[in-house]
Amino acid sequence: MSTLQMVPVNEPDRQYYFIDKARTYVRQLGEALGRTPRACITTFGCQMNSKDSEKLLGVLEEIGYEESSEEMADLVIFNTCTVRENANTRVYGRLGRLKPVKKKNPHMMIGLCGCMMQEELVVNKLKDSYRFVDLIFGTHNVYKLAELLVMRFESKDMIIDIWEDTDKIVEDLPTERKYPFKSGVNIMFGCNNFCTYCIVPYVRGRERSRRPEAILSEIKRLASEGVVEIMLLGQNVNSYGRGLPEEITFAKLLEQIAAIPGIQRIRFMTSHPKDLSDELIEVMAREEKICNHLHLPVQAGSSRVLKKMNRIYTKEGYLTLVKKLREKIPDISLTTDIIVGFPGETEEDFLETLAVVKEVRYDSAFTFLYSKRSNTPAATMTDQVPEDIAKERFDRLLKEVQEIAHERTQRFTGQVLDVLVEEVNQHDPQYLTGRLSNNLLVHFPGSEDLIGQIVPVKLSECKGFYYLGEKLEQGE
């Protein structure tokens, strides 16, 4: 029987075959180096990318690499983002710094994956000007890392494997989580919304949902491993279930997840306002495990600008959603994304955005100056806002957002709330750092053995956008 015939066709069996094969090559590399080969993954971009990087690291550790810093690594992988043009520039700069490092280390390999690799112009530039790169793959085939590494070990050529789109979802491969007590869980991939400023649908492909039984099985396994908090991930989680053979909504999926023993907190992002259903709001209000926080991007407060953005909803529709959320979940923390200076935005449009911010009173907001993104409809719009005007508006918005957020944060002062302890404080090892259900950070004195536990903490002092507190002892 030939080697080719022995390779499994079905996934993930095929990848486990290549994991075994890659392990042999990595062992041989270790013998040549006289030590365990080292790898580093640098992640740019969103939580979807962070989750992909955990999968990449899980495979690398399974085949024999140990994690290290970029400077010490024999394999460096950049998991790239391309939402903004300057993200691409950063990657090219990092690559340029690696070129002399690789020259000194003939065993070193460099890989690039993620959204940036889905752009044909980028791949062509890498082929022409960065010939020292070894692996190039995209967003749809992250699971193929072991197979691609085997191809590179067996060849001296640059390996390029880019898919335009896929309907394939391959999970159940090794994953190395950053935290043992919390985990992201992909529930869907891709996006169908085509906002005129956004390149995500072009690089992540069309929406495809994971089967609910696969999601529930993964979360049950995570719970058995001690995970207490999960973050459900998707470009638009509210549209989960479309296209699946069974009839299921995101709200129904949440109910099933909430019934899993051991899981104590459920988060999710990102939510598109156009798909936020009354059913979902009811489930969020009813299920105690669902965190008291919703990230609901508004992007602009002007219905005219929202239409140009192809956001599908109006300002009035968005504010109606906020009213429903606050009626059902009075103390919910709302966060958002806002773009300033979108093509055609007038002073009147901007003032409408400010008015929405004042009415909704967000707990925090990610604010962005609009910047052209090549290959998106907005980049070719003729009525671009002058940079100085956009910057002046941005500064006014930021001031308003920060003042409101500061006021909103202080409302918990003196309360006792549950905190999931995440790590030893990076600035003072006598303190621990954790998060409230609404995602606010809390720092309080405590010992390392509390990490991963949910503990009651009295929020003694608000320091702007975080709290200092004191853990309550049993009986207090």
N, C-alpha and C positions, 0 to 999 in steps of 0.2 A: 504494500500500500504506500502511495507517495505521501510526502509531507503535506502537500496541498489537500489531499483527500482527508487527512486527519484533522484539519482545522474545522472546528464546529461552525455551522452556518448561523445558528440562532444565538441571539443575545439574551443574557449576558454570558452564556457559556463560551462564546468566542473570545470575549475579553479575558476570562479566567485562563483560557489556553495561552493567550499572549502574556498575561501576568507571569505565568510559570516560565515562559520562554525568556521574558525580559529579566527575570530574576537571575538566570544563568549569566547573561551578559553583564549585569551589574556586579555579580560576584567576581567575574573575571576582571572587571574594571577595578574593583577593590583590591584584588591581588596585585595588579599593576601599580596601583597607588600606594599600597602598603597600609591602607586604612579603609574605613567605611566611606563610600562615596556620599557626597553631601548635595542637597538640593534646596533651592529657595524659590518660593512662588510669591511674586509681588502682584497685589490685586489693585486694579483701578476701577472706580465706578460703584455700582449699586450692590444691594444685598444679594441679588441673583448671582452676580459675579463672585461675591464672597462665598456663597454656597458652592458654586462651581469649583472654586479654589480648594475648598475642603475635600471635594471629591478627587481633585488632582493630587492633593497631598496624600490622601488615603491610598491611592494607587502607588504613588512613589515610595511610600513607606513599606507597602506590601512587597514591592520588588527589591527592596534592600537599601534605599536611600535614607539618610537621616537629615532632618531639617536643619538648616544653618542660615547664616546671614548671606546676603548677596555676594559680599566680598570673598567669602570662603567657599562658595558653592561650585560644584562641578557641573551642575545643571541649574540653569536659571530660566524660569518661565514667567513671562509678563502676561497676566490675564487682563486684557485691555478693555477700555471704555471708549466710546466714540460719540457720546451725546453732545459734547462740545468740541470745537476744533482744537482748542488748546490742549485737550487730553491727548490728541495724536502727537502734538509737538513735544509734550513731556516724554512720551514713549521713545520718540526718535532721539531725544537728548540722552535718555538712559541707555539706549542701545549704543550710542556713540561712545559713552564712557566704558562700556563693556568690551569694545573692540580690542584695545591694548591688553586688557586682562586675559581675554581668550588667546591672544597671540602668545602669552607667556605660559598658558596652560593648554597643551595640545589635546587633553582629554575633555576639555570643557564643551558643553553643549548649551545652546540658547534656543528657547522655544517661545513662540508668540501665539496667543489664542484670544478668543473673546470677540466682542462686537467690532472692534477696529479691523479685524482680519476679514470681515464680511464685505469690505469695500474693495472693489477691483483695483482702484487707483493705488491703494495702500499696498496690496500684494505685489503689484507691478513695481512699485518703488522699492520694496524690500528685495525683490529679485534683482533689480538693477544696481542698487546702491548699498545693500546690506547683505552681501553674499555670505558673510560669516554666520548668519542665522541658520539654525539646523532644522527647526520644525515650525510650520505655520499651519494652524488649524483654527476653526471658527467657533461659533456658538452652538451649532447643532450636533457636533460630534466630540464634545469634551470627553465623553465616556471612552473614546478610542485611544486614550493616551498611551497605554501599554503597547497596543498594536503599532502605533506610529513610532514609538521609541525603538521597537524591534526593527522596523523598517530602516530607521536611521542607523542603528548599530550595524546593520547588514549592508549599508550603502554609505558612500561618501558624499552623496548628493543631498541638497536641500529637499526636505520632504514637505510638500504642500498638499493639504487635504481640506478643501473648502466646499461646503455644500450650500446651494442657494436657499433651500428650504427642506423641510422634512416633516413627515407625520410620525416619526419614530420617537418613542420615549424609552430610554434605557436607564434604569436605576439598579438597585441591589448590587452595587459595587462598593469596594472599601471606601470609607470616608473617615477623615481625621478631623473631628470637631474641635473648634477653638475652646469651647466650654463643655465640660462633661454633663452639665446640668441644664443646658438649654441648647436648642437646635433649630435651624431653619429647615423647612420642609417644602419642597416644590410641589405645588398643586396644579400649576399650569405653566405653559410657556408661550411666548409670542404675543402679538398684539394686532387687533383688527381696527384700531381707531383712526390711524393716519392723521393725527394732529399736524397742522401744516408746518410747525417748527421742529418736528421730531423725526429722528432717523430710526428709532427703535423698530417699527414694523418691518423696515427694510433689512435690518441686520439680525433680528430675532425671529423673523418669519411670522406666519399666521398663528392665531390662537389654537392651542391644542391642550386639552385637559387630561390629567392623569385619571385613571379609573379610581373610583372612590375606595374600592377594596384594597388597592395598592397603597393608597395614602393611609388608610386606617391601619393596615398591617405595619407600615413603617412606623407610625406613631406609637402603636402598641409595643413594638420592639424598643423604640427609644425610651418609653416609660419603664420598661423592664430593666433598662440600663441606667436608670436613675435620672432621666431627663424630667424636669418639672415644668419647663416653659418651652413652648414651641412658637415659631413665627412662620405662618403660612405665606408662601411667596408666589407672586405672579405679577405680570405687568398690569393686569386688571382683574383682581381676584373676584370682583363682583359679578363678572360674566362667566365664572366657573360653571362647567357642566354642559355648555352648548356644544353640540356635536357628538356627545356621548350617547351610546345606545340606550342607557337607562335614563329615566327622568330624575334629575337631581339638580338642585340649586346650591349656591354657596351657603345659604342659610341652613339648608338641610344637612350639608356636610359639616357645618359648625356644630350642629346639635349632636351628630354622631361622634364627633371628636370630643366634645365636652363630656360624653358618657364614658370615656376611657379612664379607668382608674390610674392614679399616679400623676396624670397631667393636671397641674394646678393653675397654669396661666396659658391663655391662647392669645396670640397677637396675629395680625395680618397686615399686609400691604402689597400693592397699592390699590386703593379704591377709586374707581372713576365715578364721579357724581351721577353720570347718566344711567348707571346701572345699580345705584343704591336703592334697593327695594324696601317697601314697608315691612315685608317679611323679614329681611335682614335686620332692620332696626328693632323689631319685636324680639328676635332671637338674642341680639346683643343686650337688650334690656333684661331679658329673662335669665340668661346663662351667666352665673357668677364667675365662671372661669375665664370668660372673655374679658380682656383687659379694658380698663376704663379710658380708652384712648382710641381716636380714629384720625388717621391721616387722610384728609380729603382735599386734594389739590383744587384750588379755584382758578389759578393762573391769571385771571383778570376779572375786574368787577364790572366791566362794560359788556353788555350783551352784543353790541356791535363788534367789539374786538374778539369776543368769544366765538362769534360766527366766523370771523376771518381765521381764527385758530382751528376751526372745525371741531370745537369741543362738544357740540350737539346740545348742550343745555344753555339756559339763559341765566342772567343774574338772579331774576325773580325765582326761577326753579331751584337754583342753588340755595338761596335764602330760605325757601320753603323746606328743603331738606334739613338745614340747620335747625329750624324751628321744631321739626318733628323729632330730631335727635335730642334736643334740649328738653322737650316735653317728656320723652320716654326715659331719658338718662340725664337727669338734671345736672349732675356734676361731671359730665364727660369732658375730657380734655381734647380739644380739636386743634390739629396742626395742619399746615397747608404749604403749597408751593405757589409762588407768584412771580410772573415775568413782567418786567418793566421795560418799556420802550419797544414793544412789538410794532412791526410796520403798520403805519397808519394811526397809531395811538395819538390822540389829541390830549390837550390839557384836561378837557371835560371828561374824556375816557379815564384818564389817570385819577381824577377826583372821585369818579365812581368807584374805582378800586380802593382808594383810601376810605371811602364811605363804607364799603363792605367790611374792610378790616376793623373799622370802629364799631360796626354793628355786631359782627360775629365775635370779636374779641378772642382771637386765637391765642392758645397757650404758647405757641411758637410758630414761626414761619420761615421757610427757606426762600429767600428772595434772590432773584437773578436778573441781571441786566441782559436783555435779549442780545444774542450774538448770532450772526448768520451761520447756519449749518448747511454745508454743501449738499446738494442733491435733495433738498427739501423745498416744497413750494414757497415757503416764506422767504427763502433766500433770494428768490427772483422777483419778489414784490417791489414795486418801484418807489413806494412811499416810506422808505426807511427813515427812522427817527434819528436826527443828528445826535452824535455821541454826547455832547455837552448837555443837551436837554434831557436825554435819558438818564444821565448820571445825576443830574440835579433832582429829578423825580425819584430816582432810586434812594438817594440820601434822605429825602422826606419820608418815603415809605419805611425805610429801615428804622428811623427815629420813632415813628408811630408804632411799628410792630414791637420794638424793644420795650417801649414804655408800657404798652398793654400787657406784654408777656411778663414783665416784672411785677405788675399789679396782680395778674392772674396767679402767678407762682406763690405769692405771699399768702394766699387764702388758706393754705394748709398749716400755717404756723401754729404750734401748740397741739396739733392733732397727733394721735397715735395711728400709724398706718403700716401695713405690711411692706417689707422690703425684701426683694430677692438679692442676696449678697453675691456679688460677682467676682470681686478681687480685692487684694490688698491695695490700699490707696497708693497711687504712683508717687505722691509727693511726701507722704508721711506714713511709714509702715506701722504706726500705732493705730491707724484708722483703716476701716474697711469701706468699700464703695459698693453701692447697690442701687437698684431701681424700684420705684413705686410702680403700681399698676398703670399709672398714666405716663410712665416712661421718664419721670423726673429723677435726676441723680440725687442720692443721699450719701453723705459721708458721716461715719460715726465710729467711736472707739470700739475695738473688738479683736478677737483672736481669729487666726486663719482657719480654724476648724469650722467656722460658721459659713464658709464659702459654699454656695450651692443650696443653702437653706433659706426659707422664707421666715423672717423674724419680725416681731413688732418693734417699731422704732418711734420714739417721740420726736417730732420735728421741732427742734428747739429754736433754730435761727435760720431765716431765709437769707441767702447770700446772692441774691439776684436771680440766678437760673439754676440753683441747686440748694440743698439743705444741709445743715449740720444737725445731727441728732444724737439721741442716746437710746441704746437698746433697752427695752424693758425686760426685767427678769421675771421668771415665773411667779405669778401671784400678784404682781404689781398692777 
